[in-house]
Amino acid sequence: MITINPFVELSAYIPSITMQSFLILMVILTVGGTILDMMHKKNVKFFFENSKKAKLSATKSVTTGEKASIIAKTVVHDILTSGEFCGVKRRSAHLLGMYGTIIFWVTSAIMIFSYSTPSSITPSIYPVLWHVGAIMTCIGGYWFWFILRVDVRVEGNKWFRIVFADLFVLSLVATSTFGLAWSYFQSSGATGLSVLFFTLFVISNVALFGGVYWSKFAHMFYKPGAAIQKHLAEADGSRDDLPEPADVPEKYGLGIKRSEPQNY
């Protein structure tokens, strides 16, 4: 199963151009949803205004070389390795989900646009990576949902409590899960189950990319910019108008020893 390109088998029933059009539609939905989110929440406007404000309150000048160094370090630490998560478990789950999703999406695009006709001969590396990416996404997503969710551990809510903000992680995990199930039943010849899970795979993709405006999908586009702006503000002394850390020992009291931290 893991070395078979599921889109080749699918091309016997659905033309390659239809699959490619669907993928393009998902990209359009993502861009449109992100733009609507930007217009509604005014995130970009806030970042630009905050940047101008920071320049006025800066206490020292940061050279272009220093800015480039800060941006590079932020990309490596905060984005590529999710260094902002202090807990190893939460960081690991996030990295599994992030890189699994990237691998899953990239290989999907490659196979759909280059190897999605009945006569296609797909290099085995692409379907292997497609399945591995989906598995990584499932591990990271389910780990987060059932074990690491903040509101469950801290506020005592039930694991099945769902709000609009959860649409992203749930549809993301559902897409990977249904994709794996579709691939398995298709390769095993179970036509009925293959059609069922392919249908669910399509629906979950529509929910994922079509629900950008209501989910946290757009958040991943803002987060890198916010992290870079934060570190630049620390370097030029503006610090977003926050005071510098006090140079005194940290004091948490004896209560810190009585129970394991349950928040992040």
FENDAWO-V41249 format. One record per helix or strand of 3 or more residues. SS is the DSSP state (h for helix, s for strand). FROM is the first residue (numbers start at 0). TO is the last residue. If there is no record, write none. Layout:
SS_FROM_TO / SS_FROM_TO
This chain:
h_5_9 / h_15_40 / h_42_56 / h_63_79 / h_87_113 / h_123_147 / h_149_154 / h_163_186 / h_190_209 / h_218_235 / h_238_240 / h_253_256
